[in-house]
Amino acid sequence: MDYVYKVKVVSAALTYTIDRFTVLVEDVIISSGINAEYFFFFFFFFF
């Protein structure tokens, strides 16, 4: 049970971090005027 709890906490923290990072990246893209769809296609294509 303790192991399951730790896995849930870690996955929740990762999800939160990724969500925050995505919002941050989107803000940077929007403020610099780059087309977001093109950027994400480029990002996922090369990484």
N, CA, C and O atoms as a Tinker XYZ file with bonds, in Angstrom:
   188  protein
     1  N      0.838000   -1.202000    0.000000    73     2
     2  CA     0.000000    0.000000    0.000000    64     1     3
     3  C      0.875000    1.256000    0.000000    63     2     4     5
     4  O      0.577000    2.240000   -0.676000    81     3
     5  N      1.944000    1.196000    0.763000    73     3     6
     6  CA     2.860000    2.335000    0.822000    64     5     7
     7  C      3.488000    2.587000   -0.546000    63     6     8     9
     8  O      3.671000    3.734000   -0.952000    81     7
     9  N      3.816000    1.503000   -1.253000    73     7    10
    10  CA     4.414000    1.630000   -2.589000    64     9    11
    11  C      3.438000    2.282000   -3.561000    63    10    12    13
    12  O      3.817000    3.161000   -4.334000    81    11
    13  N      2.182000    1.848000   -3.520000    73    11    14
    14  CA     1.160000    2.407000   -4.412000    64    13    15
    15  C      0.987000    3.894000   -4.133000    63    14    16    17
    16  O      0.845000    4.690000   -5.062000    81    15
    17  N      0.998000    4.270000   -2.858000    73    15    18
    18  CA     0.857000    5.675000   -2.483000    64    17    19
    19  C      2.003000    6.499000   -3.049000    63    18    20    21
    20  O      1.791000    7.586000   -3.586000    81    19
    21  N      3.222000    5.975000   -2.925000    73    19    22
    22  CA     4.389000    6.699000   -3.445000    64    21    23
    23  C      4.300000    6.866000   -4.960000    63    22    24    25
    24  O      4.616000    7.935000   -5.484000    81    23
    25  N      3.875000    5.826000   -5.665000    73    23    26
    26  CA     3.744000    5.906000   -7.119000    64    25    27
    27  C      2.719000    6.971000   -7.499000    63    26    28    29
    28  O      2.935000    7.740000   -8.435000    81    27
    29  N      1.597000    7.014000   -6.768000    73    27    30
    30  CA     0.566000    8.014000   -7.063000    64    29    31
    31  C      1.091000    9.426000   -6.829000    63    30    32    33
    32  O      0.830000   10.329000   -7.625000    81    31
    33  N      1.826000    9.615000   -5.744000    73    31    34
    34  CA     2.363000   10.944000   -5.433000    64    33    35
    35  C      3.361000   11.379000   -6.502000    63    34    36    37
    36  O      3.333000   12.522000   -6.957000    81    35
    37  N      4.245000   10.459000   -6.903000    73    35    38
    38  CA     5.256000   10.795000   -7.913000    64    37    39
    39  C      4.594000   11.105000   -9.247000    63    38    40    41
    40  O      4.967000   12.072000   -9.911000    81    39
    41  N      3.617000   10.296000   -9.648000    73    39    42
    42  CA     2.960000   10.530000  -10.934000    64    41    43
    43  C      2.177000   11.841000  -10.914000    63    42    44    45
    44  O      2.135000   12.556000  -11.915000    81    43
    45  N      1.559000   12.157000   -9.782000    73    43    46
    46  CA     0.832000   13.424000   -9.670000    64    45    47
    47  C      1.794000   14.603000   -9.753000    63    46    48    49
    48  O      1.496000   15.606000  -10.401000    81    47
    49  N      2.943000   14.484000   -9.101000    73    47    50
    50  CA     3.942000   15.552000   -9.143000    64    49    51
    51  C      4.475000   15.735000  -10.559000    63    50    52    53
    52  O      4.656000   16.863000  -11.016000    81    51
    53  N      4.725000   14.630000  -11.252000    73    51    54
    54  CA     5.206000   14.707000  -12.635000    64    53    55
    55  C      4.162000   15.366000  -13.533000    63    54    56    57
    56  O      4.486000   16.223000  -14.355000    81    55
    57  N      2.914000   14.956000  -13.367000    73    55    58
    58  CA     1.841000   15.531000  -14.174000    64    57    59
    59  C      1.741000   17.027000  -13.937000    63    58    60    61
    60  O      1.613000   17.802000  -14.885000    81    59
    61  N      1.800000   17.442000  -12.663000    73    59    62
    62  CA     1.726000   18.864000  -12.326000    64    61    63
    63  C      2.892000   19.627000  -12.943000    63    62    64    65
    64  O      2.707000   20.702000  -13.515000    81    63
    65  N      4.095000   19.063000  -12.824000    73    63    66
    66  CA     5.289000   19.728000  -13.358000    64    65    67
    67  C      5.194000   19.877000  -14.869000    63    66    68    69
    68  O      5.509000   20.935000  -15.414000    81    67
    69  N      4.759000   18.810000  -15.550000    73    67    70
    70  CA     4.639000   18.854000  -17.010000    64    69    71
    71  C      3.587000   19.882000  -17.420000    63    70    72    73
    72  O      3.781000   20.618000  -18.387000    81    71
    73  N      2.465000   19.933000  -16.683000    73    71    74
    74  CA     1.422000   20.911000  -16.988000    64    73    75
    75  C      1.946000   22.331000  -16.838000    63    74    76    77
    76  O      1.701000   23.181000  -17.694000    81    75
    77  N      2.672000   22.591000  -15.741000    73    75    78
    78  CA     3.229000   23.924000  -15.513000    64    77    79
    79  C      4.225000   24.274000  -16.607000    63    78    80    81
    80  O      4.238000   25.399000  -17.106000    81    79
    81  N      5.062000   23.307000  -16.979000    73    79    82
    82  CA     6.062000   23.538000  -18.025000    64    81    83
    83  C      5.383000   23.852000  -19.357000    63    82    84    85
    84  O      5.814000   24.741000  -20.091000    81    83
    85  N      4.312000   23.106000  -19.658000    73    83    86
    86  CA     3.593000   23.325000  -20.912000    64    85    87
    87  C      2.997000   24.725000  -20.956000    63    86    88    89
    88  O      3.075000   25.406000  -21.979000    81    87
    89  N      2.401000   25.157000  -19.843000    73    87    90
    90  CA     1.820000   26.503000  -19.772000    64    89    91
    91  C      2.911000   27.550000  -19.953000    63    90    92    93
    92  O      2.725000   28.541000  -20.660000    81    91
    93  N      4.043000   27.321000  -19.310000    73    91    94
    94  CA     5.161000   28.261000  -19.424000    64    93    95
    95  C      5.646000   28.360000  -20.864000    63    94    96    97
    96  O      5.861000   29.456000  -21.381000    81    95
    97  N      5.815000   27.208000  -21.510000    73    95    98
    98  CA     6.270000   27.180000  -22.902000    64    97    99
    99  C      5.257000   27.882000  -23.806000    63    98   100   101
   100  O      5.639000   28.646000  -24.692000    81    99
   101  N      3.961000   27.622000  -23.581000    73    99   102
   102  CA     2.928000   28.263000  -24.392000    64   101   103
   103  C      2.956000   29.776000  -24.218000    63   102   104   105
   104  O      2.793000   30.517000  -25.188000    81   103
   105  N      3.163000   30.240000  -22.981000    73   103   106
   106  CA     3.243000   31.685000  -22.736000    64   105   107
   107  C      4.413000   32.295000  -23.489000    63   106   108   109
   108  O      4.287000   33.367000  -24.080000    81   107
   109  N      5.550000   31.612000  -23.468000    73   107   110
   110  CA     6.730000   32.117000  -24.172000    64   109   111
   111  C      6.470000   32.162000  -25.676000    63   110   112   113
   112  O      6.823000   33.132000  -26.346000    81   111
   113  N      5.848000   31.101000  -26.199000    73   111   114
   114  CA     5.559000   31.036000  -27.636000    64   113   115
   115  C      4.606000   32.162000  -28.036000    63   114   116   117
   116  O      4.832000   32.850000  -29.031000    81   115
   117  N      3.546000   32.344000  -27.258000    73   115   118
   118  CA     2.553000   33.366000  -27.587000    64   117   119
   119  C      3.176000   34.756000  -27.504000    63   118   120   121
   120  O      2.924000   35.600000  -28.365000    81   119
   121  N      3.987000   35.001000  -26.475000    73   119   122
   122  CA     4.566000   36.329000  -26.305000    64   121   123
   123  C      5.607000   36.632000  -27.377000    63   122   124   125
   124  O      5.827000   37.795000  -27.716000    81   123
   125  N      6.250000   35.596000  -27.912000    73   123   126
   126  CA     7.241000   35.834000  -28.959000    64   125   127
   127  C      6.623000   35.748000  -30.355000    63   126   128   129
   128  O      7.302000   36.005000  -31.349000    81   127
   129  N      5.335000   35.386000  -30.437000    73   127   130
   130  CA     4.609000   35.448000  -31.694000    64   129   131
   131  C      4.847000   34.274000  -32.620000    63   130   132   133
   132  O      4.575000   34.374000  -33.816000    81   131
   133  N      5.351000   33.160000  -32.097000    73   131   134
   134  CA     5.579000   31.986000  -32.938000    64   133   135
   135  C      4.278000   31.183000  -33.034000    63   134   136   137
   136  O      3.515000   31.110000  -32.070000    81   135
   137  N      4.035000   30.592000  -34.182000    73   135   138
   138  CA     2.858000   29.746000  -34.357000    64   137   139
   139  C      3.007000   28.497000  -33.481000    63   138   140   141
   140  O      3.938000   27.715000  -33.670000    81   139
   141  N      2.094000   28.309000  -32.525000    73   139   142
   142  CA     2.211000   27.243000  -31.540000    64   141   143
   143  C      2.130000   25.858000  -32.178000    63   142   144   145
   144  O      2.875000   24.955000  -31.798000    81   143
   145  N      1.221000   25.688000  -33.152000    73   143   146
   146  CA     1.074000   24.372000  -33.769000    64   145   147
   147  C      2.358000   23.960000  -34.473000    63   146   148   149
   148  O      2.784000   22.809000  -34.379000    81   147
   149  N      2.970000   24.899000  -35.174000    73   147   150
   150  CA     4.223000   24.595000  -35.862000    64   149   151
   151  C      5.322000   24.245000  -34.864000    63   150   152   153
   152  O      6.102000   23.317000  -35.079000    81   151
   153  N      5.368000   25.001000  -33.773000    73   151   154
   154  CA     6.396000   24.749000  -32.764000    64   153   155
   155  C      6.251000   23.353000  -32.164000    63   154   156   157
   156  O      7.236000   22.627000  -32.029000    81   155
   157  N      5.014000   22.977000  -31.802000    73   155   158
   158  CA     4.824000   21.673000  -31.175000    64   157   159
   159  C      5.069000   20.535000  -32.162000    63   158   160   161
   160  O      5.570000   19.478000  -31.777000    81   159
   161  N      4.721000   20.742000  -33.425000    73   159   162
   162  CA     5.039000   19.732000  -34.431000    64   161   163
   163  C      6.549000   19.560000  -34.526000    63   162   164   165
   164  O      7.058000   18.439000  -34.547000    81   163
   165  N      7.251000   20.674000  -34.582000    73   163   166
   166  CA     8.709000   20.662000  -34.662000    64   165   167
   167  C      9.311000   19.985000  -33.429000    63   166   168   169
   168  O     10.219000   19.160000  -33.533000    81   167
   169  N      8.782000   20.357000  -32.260000    73   167   170
   170  CA     9.296000   19.823000  -30.999000    64   169   171
   171  C      9.124000   18.307000  -30.925000    63   170   172   173
   172  O     10.073000   17.589000  -30.608000    81   171
   173  N      7.919000   17.819000  -31.215000    73   171   174
   174  CA     7.663000   16.385000  -31.101000    64   173   175
   175  C      8.332000   15.595000  -32.226000    63   174   176   177
   176  O      8.668000   14.423000  -32.055000    81   175
   177  N      8.521000   16.240000  -33.368000    73   175   178
   178  CA     9.158000   15.540000  -34.480000    64   177   179
   179  C     10.628000   15.263000  -34.183000    63   178   180   181
   180  O     11.145000   14.202000  -34.534000    81   179
   181  N     11.297000   16.211000  -33.538000    73   179   182
   182  CA    12.728000   16.058000  -33.287000    64   181   183
   183  C     13.049000   15.506000  -31.906000    63   182   184   185
   184  O     14.174000   15.067000  -31.669000    81   183
   185  N     12.081000   15.518000  -30.987000    73   183   186
   186  CA    12.323000   14.944000  -29.660000    64   185   187
   187  C     11.283000   13.884000  -29.375000    63   186   188
   188  O     11.302000   13.271000  -28.308000    81   187
